[in-house]
Amino acid sequence: MSEQNASSDVALDQVPPGHGLMSMLTARHGDLRVMWDRGNAEETAAARLTFDRMIGEGHVAYRAEGKKGDRGEVMRTFDPAAERIIMVRQNRGG
């Protein structure tokens, strides 16, 4: 799994069983989606690295729950069991 190979054609509400999906908007890639197979240690480690990097760049992670992702909670650390994670860049006032 790599960011370049992540599939943006997977709908946020259609994550395959046994997988997790992290979605974020980036200036470099636009709508970037990173999917990992929870049973694959290498994919899970790569997703964790992406999560940590995005947090370090000022994003806030939300665990999205429910069919529409309308329920959830802020995540401070990566949880590979999360079905969907949405990364949101925090605005900074000037």
N, CA, C and O atoms as a CHARMM CRD file, in Angstrom:
* protein
*
  376
    1    1 MET  N      0.83900  -1.17200   0.00000 PROA 1      0.00000
    2    1 MET  CA     0.00000   0.00000   0.00000 PROA 1      0.00000
    3    1 MET  C      0.87600   1.22400   0.00000 PROA 1      0.00000
    4    1 MET  O      1.84400   1.29900   0.75700 PROA 1      0.00000
    5    2 SER  N      0.55300   2.17600  -0.83100 PROA 2      0.00000
    6    2 SER  CA     1.21600   3.46600  -0.80200 PROA 2      0.00000
    7    2 SER  C      0.18600   4.51300  -1.15400 PROA 2      0.00000
    8    2 SER  O     -0.87400   4.19800  -1.69500 PROA 2      0.00000
    9    3 GLU  N      0.49900   5.76500  -0.84500 PROA 3      0.00000
   10    3 GLU  CA    -0.44700   6.81300  -1.15700 PROA 3      0.00000
   11    3 GLU  C     -0.68900   6.89600  -2.65100 PROA 3      0.00000
   12    3 GLU  O     -1.81200   7.16900  -3.07700 PROA 3      0.00000
   13    4 GLN  N      0.33300   6.66900  -3.45400 PROA 4      0.00000
   14    4 GLN  CA     0.18500   6.76200  -4.89300 PROA 4      0.00000
   15    4 GLN  C     -0.74500   5.67400  -5.43000 PROA 4      0.00000
   16    4 GLN  O     -1.41000   5.87900  -6.44500 PROA 4      0.00000
   17    5 ASN  N     -0.79900   4.52500  -4.76200 PROA 5      0.00000
   18    5 ASN  CA    -1.62200   3.42400  -5.22700 PROA 5      0.00000
   19    5 ASN  C     -2.97700   3.36000  -4.53600 PROA 5      0.00000
   20    5 ASN  O     -3.78200   2.47900  -4.83800 PROA 5      0.00000
   21    6 ALA  N     -3.23700   4.27100  -3.62100 PROA 6      0.00000
   22    6 ALA  CA    -4.51000   4.24400  -2.90800 PROA 6      0.00000
   23    6 ALA  C     -5.64400   4.53100  -3.88200 PROA 6      0.00000
   24    6 ALA  O     -5.50500   5.35100  -4.79000 PROA 6      0.00000
   25    7 SER  N     -6.73100   3.86800  -3.69000 PROA 7      0.00000
   26    7 SER  CA    -7.85400   3.97300  -4.61500 PROA 7      0.00000
   27    7 SER  C     -8.80600   5.07900  -4.19100 PROA 7      0.00000
   28    7 SER  O     -9.32000   5.06800  -3.07300 PROA 7      0.00000
   29    8 SER  N     -9.04000   6.03700  -5.08500 PROA 8      0.00000
   30    8 SER  CA   -10.01700   7.09400  -4.78900 PROA 8      0.00000
   31    8 SER  C    -11.40000   6.72400  -5.30500 PROA 8      0.00000
   32    8 SER  O    -12.35200   7.48500  -5.13000 PROA 8      0.00000
   33    9 ASP  N    -11.52000   5.54600  -5.94700 PROA 9      0.00000
   34    9 ASP  CA   -12.82400   5.15100  -6.45900 PROA 9      0.00000
   35    9 ASP  C    -13.62600   4.34500  -5.44200 PROA 9      0.00000
   36    9 ASP  O    -14.75300   3.94500  -5.73200 PROA 9      0.00000
   37   10 VAL  N    -13.07300   4.10200  -4.26800 PROA 10     0.00000
   38   10 VAL  CA   -13.80700   3.41300  -3.21000 PROA 10     0.00000
   39   10 VAL  C    -14.63800   4.45400  -2.47000 PROA 10     0.00000
   40   10 VAL  O    -14.10000   5.41300  -1.91600 PROA 10     0.00000
   41   11 ALA  N    -15.94400   4.25700  -2.46500 PROA 11     0.00000
   42   11 ALA  CA   -16.82800   5.18400  -1.77200 PROA 11     0.00000
   43   11 ALA  C    -16.58700   5.08700  -0.27000 PROA 11     0.00000
   44   11 ALA  O    -16.30900   4.01300   0.26300 PROA 11     0.00000
   45   12 LEU  N    -16.70000   6.22900   0.39700 PROA 12     0.00000
   46   12 LEU  CA   -16.45300   6.25900   1.83800 PROA 12     0.00000
   47   12 LEU  C    -17.39200   5.36000   2.61700 PROA 12     0.00000
   48   12 LEU  O    -17.05200   4.91600   3.71300 PROA 12     0.00000
   49   13 ASP  N    -18.56200   5.08400   2.07400 PROA 13     0.00000
   50   13 ASP  CA   -19.52200   4.24100   2.79200 PROA 13     0.00000
   51   13 ASP  C    -19.49900   2.79400   2.30900 PROA 13     0.00000
   52   13 ASP  O    -20.39900   2.02200   2.64000 PROA 13     0.00000
   53   14 GLN  N    -18.47400   2.41100   1.52400 PROA 14     0.00000
   54   14 GLN  CA   -18.40500   1.05300   0.99800 PROA 14     0.00000
   55   14 GLN  C    -17.02500   0.43800   1.22700 PROA 14     0.00000
   56   14 GLN  O    -16.41800  -0.09400   0.29800 PROA 14     0.00000
   57   15 VAL  N    -16.53900   0.51000   2.44400 PROA 15     0.00000
   58   15 VAL  CA   -15.24400  -0.06500   2.78500 PROA 15     0.00000
   59   15 VAL  C    -15.39500  -1.58500   2.85700 PROA 15     0.00000
   60   15 VAL  O    -16.26500  -2.08300   3.57200 PROA 15     0.00000
   61   16 PRO  N    -14.56100  -2.32500   2.12600 PROA 16     0.00000
   62   16 PRO  CA   -14.66800  -3.78800   2.15500 PROA 16     0.00000
   63   16 PRO  C    -14.44000  -4.34500   3.56300 PROA 16     0.00000
   64   16 PRO  O    -13.66900  -3.76800   4.33000 PROA 16     0.00000
   65   17 PRO  N    -15.08500  -5.43700   3.91200 PROA 17     0.00000
   66   17 PRO  CA   -14.87200  -6.05500   5.22500 PROA 17     0.00000
   67   17 PRO  C    -13.38100  -6.34800   5.44500 PROA 17     0.00000
   68   17 PRO  O    -12.67600  -6.77300   4.53000 PROA 17     0.00000
   69   18 GLY  N    -12.92500  -6.11100   6.67100 PROA 18     0.00000
   70   18 GLY  CA   -11.53400  -6.38900   7.01800 PROA 18     0.00000
   71   18 GLY  C    -10.55800  -5.30800   6.60600 PROA 18     0.00000
   72   18 GLY  O     -9.34700  -5.48700   6.73200 PROA 18     0.00000
   73   19 HSD  N    -11.07200  -4.17600   6.11000 PROA 19     0.00000
   74   19 HSD  CA   -10.22200  -3.08700   5.66000 PROA 19     0.00000
   75   19 HSD  C    -10.54900  -1.80400   6.41500 PROA 19     0.00000
   76   19 HSD  O    -11.60300  -1.68700   7.04100 PROA 19     0.00000
   77   20 GLY  N     -9.64100  -0.85600   6.34600 PROA 20     0.00000
   78   20 GLY  CA    -9.85000   0.48200   6.85900 PROA 20     0.00000
   79   20 GLY  C     -9.58400   1.47000   5.74200 PROA 20     0.00000
   80   20 GLY  O     -8.85500   1.16600   4.79800 PROA 20     0.00000
   81   21 LEU  N    -10.17400   2.65500   5.84600 PROA 21     0.00000
   82   21 LEU  CA   -10.00500   3.68200   4.82400 PROA 21     0.00000
   83   21 LEU  C     -9.80700   5.02800   5.49400 PROA 21     0.00000
   84   21 LEU  O    -10.59500   5.43300   6.34900 PROA 21     0.00000
   85   22 MET  N     -8.74300   5.72000   5.09300 PROA 22     0.00000
   86   22 MET  CA    -8.45700   7.05400   5.59000 PROA 22     0.00000
   87   22 MET  C     -8.59000   8.01600   4.41600 PROA 22     0.00000
   88   22 MET  O     -8.03500   7.77100   3.34500 PROA 22     0.00000
   89   23 SER  N     -9.31900   9.10400   4.61200 PROA 23     0.00000
   90   23 SER  CA    -9.57100  10.06700   3.54800 PROA 23     0.00000
   91   23 SER  C     -9.12500  11.44300   4.00000 PROA 23     0.00000
   92   23 SER  O     -9.34900  11.84000   5.14300 PROA 23     0.00000
   93   24 MET  N     -8.48500  12.17100   3.08200 PROA 24     0.00000
   94   24 MET  CA    -8.03200  13.52300   3.39500 PROA 24     0.00000
   95   24 MET  C     -7.91100  14.33200   2.11900 PROA 24     0.00000
   96   24 MET  O     -7.74900  13.77100   1.03500 PROA 24     0.00000
   97   25 LEU  N     -7.98800  15.64200   2.24300 PROA 25     0.00000
   98   25 LEU  CA    -7.72000  16.53200   1.12500 PROA 25     0.00000
   99   25 LEU  C     -6.31000  17.06400   1.28300 PROA 25     0.00000
  100   25 LEU  O     -5.94600  17.56900   2.34500 PROA 25     0.00000
  101   26 THR  N     -5.50900  16.95100   0.22000 PROA 26     0.00000
  102   26 THR  CA    -4.15100  17.47300   0.25900 PROA 26     0.00000
  103   26 THR  C     -3.91800  18.34400  -0.96800 PROA 26     0.00000
  104   26 THR  O     -4.50300  18.10800  -2.02500 PROA 26     0.00000
  105   27 ALA  N     -3.06500  19.34400  -0.82500 PROA 27     0.00000
  106   27 ALA  CA    -2.73100  20.20400  -1.95700 PROA 27     0.00000
  107   27 ALA  C     -2.02700  19.40600  -3.04700 PROA 27     0.00000
  108   27 ALA  O     -2.20500  19.68000  -4.23400 PROA 27     0.00000
  109   28 ARG  N     -1.24800  18.44200  -2.65600 PROA 28     0.00000
  110   28 ARG  CA    -0.45500  17.66000  -3.60300 PROA 28     0.00000
  111   28 ARG  C     -1.28400  16.62800  -4.36500 PROA 28     0.00000
  112   28 ARG  O     -1.11300  16.47100  -5.57400 PROA 28     0.00000
  113   29 HSD  N     -2.19100  15.91200  -3.66300 PROA 29     0.00000
  114   29 HSD  CA    -2.92300  14.80700  -4.26600 PROA 29     0.00000
  115   29 HSD  C     -4.42300  15.03700  -4.41500 PROA 29     0.00000
  116   29 HSD  O     -5.11400  14.19300  -4.98600 PROA 29     0.00000
  117   30 GLY  N     -4.94000  16.14900  -3.91900 PROA 30     0.00000
  118   30 GLY  CA    -6.39100  16.35500  -3.94600 PROA 30     0.00000
  119   30 GLY  C     -7.05000  15.43900  -2.92700 PROA 30     0.00000
  120   30 GLY  O     -6.61600  15.37100  -1.77700 PROA 30     0.00000
  121   31 ASP  N     -8.09400  14.73600  -3.34000 PROA 31     0.00000
  122   31 ASP  CA    -8.80600  13.80300  -2.46200 PROA 31     0.00000
  123   31 ASP  C     -8.00200  12.51100  -2.39100 PROA 31     0.00000
  124   31 ASP  O     -8.05000  11.68700  -3.30400 PROA 31     0.00000
  125   32 LEU  N     -7.27400  12.34700  -1.31300 PROA 32     0.00000
  126   32 LEU  CA    -6.39900  11.18800  -1.13800 PROA 32     0.00000
  127   32 LEU  C     -7.08200  10.18000  -0.22700 PROA 32     0.00000
  128   32 LEU  O     -7.55300  10.52900   0.85500 PROA 32     0.00000
  129   33 ARG  N     -7.13100   8.94700  -0.66300 PROA 33     0.00000
  130   33 ARG  CA    -7.71400   7.87000   0.15000 PROA 33     0.00000
  131   33 ARG  C     -6.68400   6.76800   0.30200 PROA 33     0.00000
  132   33 ARG  O     -6.12900   6.27700  -0.68100 PROA 33     0.00000
  133   34 VAL  N     -6.44000   6.39200   1.52800 PROA 34     0.00000
  134   34 VAL  CA    -5.48700   5.33600   1.85000 PROA 34     0.00000
  135   34 VAL  C     -6.26500   4.18100   2.45900 PROA 34     0.00000
  136   34 VAL  O     -6.91700   4.34000   3.49100 PROA 34     0.00000
  137   35 MET  N     -6.19700   3.02200   1.82400 PROA 35     0.00000
  138   35 MET  CA    -6.90100   1.84100   2.32000 PROA 35     0.00000
  139   35 MET  C     -5.87700   0.81900   2.79800 PROA 35     0.00000
  140   35 MET  O     -4.81600   0.65800   2.19500 PROA 35     0.00000
  141   36 TRP  N     -6.20700   0.13000   3.88900 PROA 36     0.00000
  142   36 TRP  CA    -5.33200  -0.91800   4.37400 PROA 36     0.00000
  143   36 TRP  C     -6.15100  -2.15100   4.72800 PROA 36     0.00000
  144   36 TRP  O     -7.31200  -2.06300   5.12600 PROA 36     0.00000
  145   37 ASP  N     -5.51100  -3.29000   4.57300 PROA 37     0.00000
  146   37 ASP  CA    -6.07500  -4.58100   4.97100 PROA 37     0.00000
  147   37 ASP  C     -5.61800  -4.81500   6.40100 PROA 37     0.00000
  148   37 ASP  O     -4.41700  -4.89300   6.65900 PROA 37     0.00000
  149   38 ARG  N     -6.55100  -4.92700   7.32700 PROA 38     0.00000
  150   38 ARG  CA    -6.19200  -5.08500   8.74200 PROA 38     0.00000
  151   38 ARG  C     -5.35900  -6.33300   9.00600 PROA 38     0.00000
  152   38 ARG  O     -4.64500  -6.39700  10.00700 PROA 38     0.00000
  153   39 GLY  N     -5.44200  -7.32000   8.12800 PROA 39     0.00000
  154   39 GLY  CA    -4.67100  -8.54900   8.28500 PROA 39     0.00000
  155   39 GLY  C     -3.28500  -8.47100   7.67500 PROA 39     0.00000
  156   39 GLY  O     -2.52800  -9.44000   7.74100 PROA 39     0.00000
  157   40 ASN  N     -2.93600  -7.33000   7.07800 PROA 40     0.00000
  158   40 ASN  CA    -1.64700  -7.16200   6.43300 PROA 40     0.00000
  159   40 ASN  C     -0.82300  -6.15800   7.24100 PROA 40     0.00000
  160   40 ASN  O     -1.10700  -4.96100   7.22700 PROA 40     0.00000
  161   41 ALA  N      0.19500  -6.65200   7.94100 PROA 41     0.00000
  162   41 ALA  CA     0.99300  -5.80500   8.83400 PROA 41     0.00000
  163   41 ALA  C      1.68800  -4.67200   8.08200 PROA 41     0.00000
  164   41 ALA  O      1.80200  -3.56500   8.60700 PROA 41     0.00000
  165   42 GLU  N      2.14900  -4.93200   6.87100 PROA 42     0.00000
  166   42 GLU  CA     2.85100  -3.90500   6.08800 PROA 42     0.00000
  167   42 GLU  C      1.89500  -2.77000   5.70100 PROA 42     0.00000
  168   42 GLU  O      2.24900  -1.59700   5.82000 PROA 42     0.00000
  169   43 GLU  N      0.70600  -3.10800   5.24500 PROA 43     0.00000
  170   43 GLU  CA    -0.28000  -2.08800   4.88400 PROA 43     0.00000
  171   43 GLU  C     -0.71700  -1.29200   6.11200 PROA 43     0.00000
  172   43 GLU  O     -0.87900  -0.07300   6.04300 PROA 43     0.00000
  173   44 THR  N     -0.90500  -1.98000   7.22600 PROA 44     0.00000
  174   44 THR  CA    -1.31700  -1.30100   8.45200 PROA 44     0.00000
  175   44 THR  C     -0.22600  -0.34700   8.92600 PROA 44     0.00000
  176   44 THR  O     -0.52800   0.76500   9.36000 PROA 44     0.00000
  177   45 ALA  N      1.03200  -0.76200   8.84900 PROA 45     0.00000
  178   45 ALA  CA     2.15600   0.09500   9.25100 PROA 45     0.00000
  179   45 ALA  C      2.24400   1.32800   8.34900 PROA 45     0.00000
  180   45 ALA  O      2.50800   2.42900   8.83100 PROA 45     0.00000
  181   46 ALA  N      2.02300   1.15000   7.04600 PROA 46     0.00000
  182   46 ALA  CA     2.05900   2.27900   6.11900 PROA 46     0.00000
  183   46 ALA  C      0.92400   3.26400   6.41000 PROA 46     0.00000
  184   46 ALA  O      1.12000   4.47800   6.34000 PROA 46     0.00000
  185   47 ALA  N     -0.25000   2.74700   6.73200 PROA 47     0.00000
  186   47 ALA  CA    -1.38000   3.61400   7.07600 PROA 47     0.00000
  187   47 ALA  C     -1.08200   4.37700   8.37000 PROA 47     0.00000
  188   47 ALA  O     -1.41900   5.55500   8.49200 PROA 47     0.00000
  189   48 ARG  N     -0.45300   3.70300   9.33000 PROA 48     0.00000
  190   48 ARG  CA    -0.08200   4.36000  10.59900 PROA 48     0.00000
  191   48 ARG  C      0.90800   5.50300  10.33700 PROA 48     0.00000
  192   48 ARG  O      0.78100   6.57700  10.92400 PROA 48     0.00000
  193   49 LEU  N      1.88200   5.27700   9.46700 PROA 49     0.00000
  194   49 LEU  CA     2.85200   6.32600   9.12800 PROA 49     0.00000
  195   49 LEU  C      2.15800   7.52400   8.47800 PROA 49     0.00000
  196   49 LEU  O      2.47100   8.67200   8.79300 PROA 49     0.00000
  197   50 THR  N      1.21900   7.25700   7.57500 PROA 50     0.00000
  198   50 THR  CA     0.47600   8.34100   6.93500 PROA 50     0.00000
  199   50 THR  C     -0.33700   9.10600   7.97400 PROA 50     0.00000
  200   50 THR  O     -0.35600  10.33700   7.96100 PROA 50     0.00000
  201   51 PHE  N     -1.00600   8.39100   8.86700 PROA 51     0.00000
  202   51 PHE  CA    -1.79300   9.01400   9.93500 PROA 51     0.00000
  203   51 PHE  C     -0.89500   9.93000  10.76900 PROA 51     0.00000
  204   51 PHE  O     -1.22900  11.09400  10.99000 PROA 51     0.00000
  205   52 ASP  N      0.23200   9.41200  11.22700 PROA 52     0.00000
  206   52 ASP  CA     1.14300  10.19100  12.07400 PROA 52     0.00000
  207   52 ASP  C      1.68200  11.41600  11.34500 PROA 52     0.00000
  208   52 ASP  O      1.81500  12.48600  11.93900 PROA 52     0.00000
  209   53 ARG  N      1.99300  11.26100  10.05100 PROA 53     0.00000
  210   53 ARG  CA     2.49500  12.39000   9.26200 PROA 53     0.00000
  211   53 ARG  C      1.42300  13.46500   9.13200 PROA 53     0.00000
  212   53 ARG  O      1.71200  14.65200   9.28100 PROA 53     0.00000
  213   54 MET  N      0.19700  13.05800   8.85700 PROA 54     0.00000
  214   54 MET  CA    -0.88400  14.03300   8.68700 PROA 54     0.00000
  215   54 MET  C     -1.17700  14.76200   9.99900 PROA 54     0.00000
  216   54 MET  O     -1.43100  15.96600   9.99300 PROA 54     0.00000
  217   55 ILE  N     -1.14300  14.05100  11.11200 PROA 55     0.00000
  218   55 ILE  CA    -1.32100  14.69400  12.42500 PROA 55     0.00000
  219   55 ILE  C     -0.19400  15.70800  12.64200 PROA 55     0.00000
  220   55 ILE  O     -0.43800  16.82200  13.10600 PROA 55     0.00000
  221   56 GLY  N      1.02000  15.32400  12.31000 PROA 56     0.00000
  222   56 GLY  CA     2.16800  16.21600  12.45000 PROA 56     0.00000
  223   56 GLY  C      2.07400  17.45500  11.57500 PROA 56     0.00000
  224   56 GLY  O      2.64400  18.49400  11.90600 PROA 56     0.00000
  225   57 GLU  N      1.35900  17.35300  10.45900 PROA 57     0.00000
  226   57 GLU  CA     1.17900  18.48900   9.55200 PROA 57     0.00000
  227   57 GLU  C     -0.02200  19.35000   9.93200 PROA 57     0.00000
  228   57 GLU  O     -0.36200  20.28900   9.21100 PROA 57     0.00000
  229   58 GLY  N     -0.66700  19.04100  11.05400 PROA 58     0.00000
  230   58 GLY  CA    -1.74800  19.88200  11.54400 PROA 58     0.00000
  231   58 GLY  C     -3.15400  19.39900  11.25400 PROA 58     0.00000
  232   58 GLY  O     -4.11100  20.14800  11.45200 PROA 58     0.00000
  233   59 HSD  N     -3.30600  18.16700  10.79000 PROA 59     0.00000
  234   59 HSD  CA    -4.64400  17.61100  10.56300 PROA 59     0.00000
  235   59 HSD  C     -5.20100  17.04800  11.87200 PROA 59     0.00000
  236   59 HSD  O     -4.45200  16.67300  12.77400 PROA 59     0.00000
  237   60 VAL  N     -6.51500  16.99900  11.95200 PROA 60     0.00000
  238   60 VAL  CA    -7.20400  16.34000  13.05700 PROA 60     0.00000
  239   60 VAL  C     -7.90000  15.12500  12.46200 PROA 60     0.00000
  240   60 VAL  O     -8.50900  15.21000  11.39600 PROA 60     0.00000
  241   61 ALA  N     -7.80900  14.00000  13.15200 PROA 61     0.00000
  242   61 ALA  CA    -8.40200  12.74900  12.66300 PROA 61     0.00000
  243   61 ALA  C     -9.72900  12.49900  13.35900 PROA 61     0.00000
  244   61 ALA  O     -9.85300  12.65800  14.57300 PROA 61     0.00000
  245   62 TYR  N    -10.71800  12.10400  12.56500 PROA 62     0.00000
  246   62 TYR  CA   -12.03600  11.75000  13.07900 PROA 62     0.00000
  247   62 TYR  C    -12.37000  10.32100  12.65500 PROA 62     0.00000
  248   62 TYR  O    -12.26500   9.97200  11.47900 PROA 62     0.00000
  249   63 ARG  N    -12.76700   9.51300  13.61200 PROA 63     0.00000
  250   63 ARG  CA   -13.28500   8.18300  13.29900 PROA 63     0.00000
  251   63 ARG  C    -14.72500   8.39300  12.83300 PROA 63     0.00000
  252   63 ARG  O    -15.55700   8.91100  13.57800 PROA 63     0.00000
  253   64 ALA  N    -15.00700   7.99300  11.61400 PROA 64     0.00000
  254   64 ALA  CA   -16.35700   8.15400  11.05500 PROA 64     0.00000
  255   64 ALA  C    -17.11300   6.85000  11.24500 PROA 64     0.00000
  256   64 ALA  O    -16.62400   5.78000  10.88200 PROA 64     0.00000
  257   65 GLU  N    -18.30100   6.94300  11.81100 PROA 65     0.00000
  258   65 GLU  CA   -19.13000   5.77100  12.05600 PROA 65     0.00000
  259   65 GLU  C    -20.51100   6.00500  11.47300 PROA 65     0.00000
  260   65 GLU  O    -20.93300   7.14500  11.28200 PROA 65     0.00000
  261   66 GLY  N    -21.20100   4.93100  11.19800 PROA 66     0.00000
  262   66 GLY  CA   -22.52400   5.02500  10.59300 PROA 66     0.00000
  263   66 GLY  C    -22.41200   5.04400   9.07900 PROA 66     0.00000
  264   66 GLY  O    -21.35300   5.35700   8.53400 PROA 66     0.00000
  265   67 LYS  N    -23.47500   4.71700   8.41700 PROA 67     0.00000
  266   67 LYS  CA   -23.47000   4.61900   6.95000 PROA 67     0.00000
  267   67 LYS  C    -23.01700   5.91500   6.28200 PROA 67     0.00000
  268   67 LYS  O    -22.29500   5.87900   5.28600 PROA 67     0.00000
  269   68 LYS  N    -23.43600   7.05700   6.82300 PROA 68     0.00000
  270   68 LYS  CA   -23.07600   8.34800   6.23700 PROA 68     0.00000
  271   68 LYS  C    -21.88600   8.99900   6.93800 PROA 68     0.00000
  272   68 LYS  O    -21.48500  10.10400   6.57400 PROA 68     0.00000
  273   69 GLY  N    -21.32300   8.33400   7.92800 PROA 69     0.00000
  274   69 GLY  CA   -20.19700   8.91200   8.65800 PROA 69     0.00000
  275   69 GLY  C    -20.59600  10.08500   9.51800 PROA 69     0.00000
  276   69 GLY  O    -19.77400  10.95200   9.81600 PROA 69     0.00000
  277   70 ASP  N    -21.86400  10.12100   9.92400 PROA 70     0.00000
  278   70 ASP  CA   -22.36500  11.25600  10.68600 PROA 70     0.00000
  279   70 ASP  C    -22.17000  11.11100  12.19500 PROA 70     0.00000
  280   70 ASP  O    -22.55400  11.99600  12.96000 PROA 70     0.00000
  281   71 ARG  N    -21.58400  10.01400  12.61500 PROA 71     0.00000
  282   71 ARG  CA   -21.23000   9.82100  14.02400 PROA 71     0.00000
  283   71 ARG  C    -19.74100   9.53900  14.09100 PROA 71     0.00000
  284   71 ARG  O    -19.15000   9.05700  13.12500 PROA 71     0.00000
  285   72 GLY  N    -19.14200   9.83500  15.21900 PROA 72     0.00000
  286   72 GLY  CA   -17.73700   9.52400  15.35900 PROA 72     0.00000
  287   72 GLY  C    -17.09800  10.26800  16.51000 PROA 72     0.00000
  288   72 GLY  O    -17.77400  10.82900  17.37300 PROA 72     0.00000
  289   73 GLU  N    -15.77300  10.25500  16.49800 PROA 73     0.00000
  290   73 GLU  CA   -15.02800  10.88800  17.57600 PROA 73     0.00000
  291   73 GLU  C    -13.64600  11.27900  17.07500 PROA 73     0.00000
  292   73 GLU  O    -13.15300  10.74500  16.08100 PROA 73     0.00000
  293   74 VAL  N    -13.03500  12.21400  17.77800 PROA 74     0.00000
  294   74 VAL  CA   -11.66600  12.61700  17.45600 PROA 74     0.00000
  295   74 VAL  C    -10.72400  11.48300  17.83300 PROA 74     0.00000
  296   74 VAL  O    -10.87900  10.85700  18.88100 PROA 74     0.00000
  297   75 MET  N     -9.75200  11.22600  16.97500 PROA 75     0.00000
  298   75 MET  CA    -8.74100  10.19200  17.24400 PROA 75     0.00000
  299   75 MET  C     -7.40500  10.88000  17.50300 PROA 75     0.00000
  300   75 MET  O     -6.98500  11.73800  16.72700 PROA 75     0.00000
  301   76 ARG  N     -6.75400  10.51500  18.56600 PROA 76     0.00000
  302   76 ARG  CA    -5.43300  11.07700  18.87700 PROA 76     0.00000
  303   76 ARG  C     -4.32200  10.14700  18.39900 PROA 76     0.00000
  304   76 ARG  O     -3.21400  10.59200  18.10000 PROA 76     0.00000
  305   77 THR  N     -4.62700   8.85200  18.33000 PROA 77     0.00000
  306   77 THR  CA    -3.65400   7.86100  17.85700 PROA 77     0.00000
  307   77 THR  C     -4.32200   6.96700  16.81700 PROA 77     0.00000
  308   77 THR  O     -5.54300   6.81100  16.80200 PROA 77     0.00000
  309   78 PHE  N     -3.50700   6.39000  15.95800 PROA 78     0.00000
  310   78 PHE  CA    -4.01200   5.52300  14.90200 PROA 78     0.00000
  311   78 PHE  C     -4.59500   4.24700  15.50600 PROA 78     0.00000
  312   78 PHE  O     -3.98800   3.62400  16.37700 PROA 78     0.00000
  313   79 ASP  N     -5.76400   3.87500  15.03700 PROA 79     0.00000
  314   79 ASP  CA    -6.41300   2.62800  15.44100 PROA 79     0.00000
  315   79 ASP  C     -6.68100   1.83100  14.17000 PROA 79     0.00000
  316   79 ASP  O     -7.57900   2.18500  13.40600 PROA 79     0.00000
  317   80 PRO  N     -5.92400   0.76300  13.92400 PROA 80     0.00000
  318   80 PRO  CA    -6.10800   0.00700  12.69000 PROA 80     0.00000
  319   80 PRO  C     -7.48700  -0.62900  12.57100 PROA 80     0.00000
  320   80 PRO  O     -7.89200  -1.02300  11.47800 PROA 80     0.00000
  321   81 ALA  N     -8.21600  -0.73400  13.68500 PROA 81     0.00000
  322   81 ALA  CA    -9.55600  -1.31700  13.65600 PROA 81     0.00000
  323   81 ALA  C    -10.61600  -0.32500  13.16400 PROA 81     0.00000
  324   81 ALA  O    -11.75000  -0.71500  12.88800 PROA 81     0.00000
  325   82 ALA  N    -10.25000   0.94900  13.05500 PROA 82     0.00000
  326   82 ALA  CA   -11.20400   1.95200  12.56600 PROA 82     0.00000
  327   82 ALA  C    -11.57100   1.63800  11.12100 PROA 82     0.00000
  328   82 ALA  O    -10.69900   1.38800  10.28800 PROA 82     0.00000
  329   83 GLU  N    -12.85500   1.65300  10.83600 PROA 83     0.00000
  330   83 GLU  CA   -13.28000   1.38600   9.46000 PROA 83     0.00000
  331   83 GLU  C    -12.99800   2.58900   8.56700 PROA 83     0.00000
  332   83 GLU  O    -12.51100   2.44100   7.44600 PROA 83     0.00000
  333   84 ARG  N    -13.31200   3.79700   9.07900 PROA 84     0.00000
  334   84 ARG  CA   -13.08700   5.00700   8.29700 PROA 84     0.00000
  335   84 ARG  C    -12.48300   6.09000   9.16800 PROA 84     0.00000
  336   84 ARG  O    -12.91600   6.31000  10.29900 PROA 84     0.00000
  337   85 ILE  N    -11.48300   6.76000   8.63300 PROA 85     0.00000
  338   85 ILE  CA   -10.84900   7.88700   9.30600 PROA 85     0.00000
  339   85 ILE  C    -10.88100   9.05400   8.32900 PROA 85     0.00000
  340   85 ILE  O    -10.48100   8.91300   7.17300 PROA 85     0.00000
  341   86 ILE  N    -11.35100  10.19500   8.78800 PROA 86     0.00000
  342   86 ILE  CA   -11.35600  11.39600   7.96400 PROA 86     0.00000
  343   86 ILE  C    -10.39300  12.39400   8.58900 PROA 86     0.00000
  344   86 ILE  O    -10.52300  12.76000   9.75700 PROA 86     0.00000
  345   87 MET  N     -9.42500  12.82700   7.79000 PROA 87     0.00000
  346   87 MET  CA    -8.43100  13.79800   8.24600 PROA 87     0.00000
  347   87 MET  C     -8.87000  15.18300   7.78400 PROA 87     0.00000
  348   87 MET  O     -9.19400  15.37400   6.61200 PROA 87     0.00000
  349   88 VAL  N     -8.88200  16.15200   8.70600 PROA 88     0.00000
  350   88 VAL  CA    -9.30400  17.51500   8.39100 PROA 88     0.00000
  351   88 VAL  C     -8.19500  18.46600   8.79700 PROA 88     0.00000
  352   88 VAL  O     -7.72900  18.44900   9.93600 PROA 88     0.00000
  353   89 ARG  N     -7.78000  19.29100   7.85800 PROA 89     0.00000
  354   89 ARG  CA    -6.74100  20.28400   8.14100 PROA 89     0.00000
  355   89 ARG  C     -7.35200  21.41400   8.96300 PROA 89     0.00000
  356   89 ARG  O     -8.40600  21.94400   8.61100 PROA 89     0.00000
  357   90 GLN  N     -6.69600  21.77500  10.04400 PROA 90     0.00000
  358   90 GLN  CA    -7.19900  22.83800  10.90000 PROA 90     0.00000
  359   90 GLN  C     -6.85100  24.20100  10.30400 PROA 90     0.00000
  360   90 GLN  O     -5.72300  24.43200   9.86800 PROA 90     0.00000
  361   91 ASN  N     -7.82700  25.09000  10.29400 PROA 91     0.00000
  362   91 ASN  CA    -7.59700  26.46100   9.82300 PROA 91     0.00000
  363   91 ASN  C     -6.90000  27.23900  10.92300 PROA 91     0.00000
  364   91 ASN  O     -7.14000  27.03600  12.11300 PROA 91     0.00000
  365   92 ARG  N     -6.03300  28.13200  10.48600 PROA 92     0.00000
  366   92 ARG  CA    -5.32700  28.96500  11.45200 PROA 92     0.00000
  367   92 ARG  C     -5.62500  30.42900  11.15600 PROA 92     0.00000
  368   92 ARG  O     -5.51300  30.88700  10.01900 PROA 92     0.00000
  369   93 GLY  N     -6.00100  31.13600  12.18600 PROA 93     0.00000
  370   93 GLY  CA    -6.30100  32.54600  12.02800 PROA 93     0.00000
  371   93 GLY  C     -5.04600  33.37800  11.83200 PROA 93     0.00000
  372   93 GLY  O     -3.94000  32.93400  12.14000 PROA 93     0.00000
  373   94 GLY  N     -5.22400  34.58500  11.31900 PROA 94     0.00000
  374   94 GLY  CA    -4.05700  35.40600  11.04000 PROA 94     0.00000
  375   94 GLY  C     -4.09200  36.71700  11.71700 PROA 94     0.00000
  376   94 GLY  O     -3.16600  37.51400  11.56800 PROA 94     0.00000
